[in-house]
Amino acid sequence: MDAALADITDGLWTYLLIPVVVLLGLFFTIQSKGVQFRMFPEMFRAVARKSAPDREGGRPVSSFGAFTISAAARVGTGNVAGVAAAITLGGPGAVFWMWVMAVIGAASAFAESTLAQLYKVRDKGSFRGGPAYYMRFGLNAKWMGMIFAAVITLTFALAFNSVQANTISATMVSAFGMPADSAAPSVIIGLALVALTALVVFGGVTRLVSVTTMLVPVMAIVYLLLGGTVVIMNIQNIPTAVSEIVSSAFGFEEMAAGGLGAAIMQGVRRGLFSNEAGLGSAPNAGAAASVRHPVNQGLVQALGVFFDTILVCSLTAFTILFANPTLAGNDETGANLTQSALVTNLGSWAGIALAVVIFMLAFSSVLGNYYYGESNVEFLVGRKGLPVLRVLVLIAVFVGAVGSFATVWAVADLMMALLALINLAALAPLSKTAFKLLGDYVAQRRAGVEDPVFTKDRMPELRNVQVWDSADAPVKS
């Protein structure tokens, strides 16, 4: 079953998704005149802005709060297990293609999150939005939005959360010397994860934001310290590692052996899993922010792509390459390879430290993934469907903890491909609107406006915009 599923997934990625993702990313980059390059400094100003006070007295989510929700989903297993899997299956050259995907994908991330802000709706003092909403209101295609909402719920809340739980379980078993041939440790870990997840997901979005806002900076700092320490210890080896990455990405040996295709495949696949650019997930978090201009969140989410892949994933890649593993025939997969590399570089204590970090990374991803599911279940059936979603998430977490590495990743890859294709099909015709909004934002900044404000009367040609009226837009405090 695993082999058949892998064949279907590989074919879908090779012949359809990779060409579409790359070509559309380049199209968005050209259409926006390189938004990810020319607006890079502005991204930091955007993430630091305070939330706009809400006229209805709600508790608005700030730009930083929305950033942490999306980072909670981005900065997870993809950074640790995903990078290791990419290097194992595609060689060091896969890292180069992850970098390329981050640079290209940042333009896609900008467009989708800007559109999510534009077409968001009010929901009891807060906002809801995402691709399902810009499909419904931007394309007038409610049917498409409903399909997307169903697929993203299955992908993130269930399939991806199984991957996160699987990684937590595997690293805990390895770090603490539990018997790998016994099911008991995985069952115990799975039950513990179910209990912890239940405490948060039944607490509502406000608690979710507070938990992820606290966890994401901590987990990022700890992992950056571990990876940064390894890089400093091996600073003299950085040129060699970079040379190995680049030569493996374009080398004649890899081309002759068919390894070039594997490097591109794994780089794009794991890059998309890690940074989610164009996948349609981060816009669900971006839409929740109370900001004065839709472009603000587009910039914030584009920055998240760089943070995830260029910084965090690169540290993982260097950590593994500095350990000089023998990739051919290596039985270690995913996070266990990263764990072994850290032990090689720093000592046995680092394996336990990474297990703790992975727990924080992956568990916060579970919370972020749940939020994406919650937002889309509300789009489909309203709040009455949330109790069922919460129970299904708990089941997915347990199944992932006790399931096999190959199976949970194969299911996640297949669902991710389907999700991306649906989102990109909507993003392509709507991107022109996103970049018109960018033009409005840039014009205000050039006119000396520190925090640009958008109301829909600035672009009267827009239809079906649910907020952004003059009387309803966020006001200055």
Phi, psi and omega in degrees: 000315180300319182294316180295318179297319179295321180296316179297314182295316180299318179296318180297317179291313186295313190263349182230300191291313182301311177301319181294313182299314183292313183294318179291323176300318177293321178298315179294323179297315179292315182299325182267004183058041176071052183304325183289345178260307187286337181256012184302312178298326181294334180300322181290324176293322182295318183289337183271351183291144177286157177291151177280133178304142183265133180293336183268006177078016179285177179257093187290147174273131181282169175302318180292323177297316177294323178298318182289326176297312180291324177294327178300323178279324181288309186276088182208225183301327180301327181285332185254297181285321183295316179296318179298317178296321179298317180291319180297316186269332184243358181080174180302333180299338178299330180297319179301316182288336171294318177298314180301317180297325179294315182294313179292316185292339180300326178292321177295318179298320178299311185297314185291323181283329174296315179294324178297322176293317183298318186256022179288168179230159176280145179213090175051057176086359176225189181238150172233149178182186181140185182304322179301326181281320179283342171289317182291309186269326181280319181258354185059037184235076181299325180300321180291320178297323180291321176297314180298316182300320179293317183291319181292327177295314177297322184288306187276306186294332183248295186296309182293325178292332173295321178296316180299315180295322179297320180291318176302312182299313183297317182288325177295316179300317181289315186293324186255015173065031178285153180294115183289338182271005179249141180280342187302313180301317180295323178295316180296314179298318179299317179295322178295319178295320178300316181296315181294318180297319180299322180300325184272312187291337176273002180267352177091171186294322181301316178293324178300314179298316182295321180292313182290325177299326179281318186285319188299311178299321180296310183294323179294315181297315181297315181292321177296324177295316178298308180294320179296322178298317179297317180297316180296318179297332184243028188302330180290344182264358182300312179303321179294317180295316179296318178299320179295320179296311183291315181295325178289332179286332184233003190295149179293324180297316179295321180295317181293325184270001182081007183284339180296317178298321179294321180296315180295314181303308183291322179297313180291316183296310182286330175296318180292321178297323185282308187263346173063017182293120181086357183281339179090014182265305182303327178302335178295323176283319181300325181291337182286342184287143175262100183234169184268349180210135181304327182297332181306314180285332174300317179292319181298315183287330174295320177298324179300326178295315179296316180301316184292307190269310185293326182264294190290313180296325180295321178298319177297315181299314180296321179301316180291314184292327178295332179283350176054056183287153171272103188286325181292123178076009180287124181281345181283134181232153173056225186298333180297327177292317176298320179299314179296322180295319178294320178298319178299320184278322190242342183113172187297331180299331183293331178296319178290319179300318180294325178300320178293316180297316180298322176302314180295315180299307186289322181293320177294328175294322176303318180292315178297318179297322178298319180301319178299318178296318181299314181301321184276331173295322177298322178297322184282306189229003182083185186292343181295340180273353185294319178302321178295316178302315183299319178294317179297322177298316179298321177295316180298320179298316181293315180299319178296321182296326183259353183278176181273150179304311185297318184292312184294324178288323179296316178296317180297318180297318180295313180295322180297319180297314179298318182296314182297319181296319179295314182296315182293330177296329177275324185293323183302307180287337182269348186299330180301322178295318179300320183279340168293319176298322177299319178298320178296317180297313181296320180299319178293320179296320179292334178278001176096008178282120184289320181231090185304146181241137178239134166230152190290348175288349175286338178226075187297345180286347180289143179236153173064025175279124190273333176236200179071021169287159179300322183275351189239350180293155177303140182256160177281141181280000000 
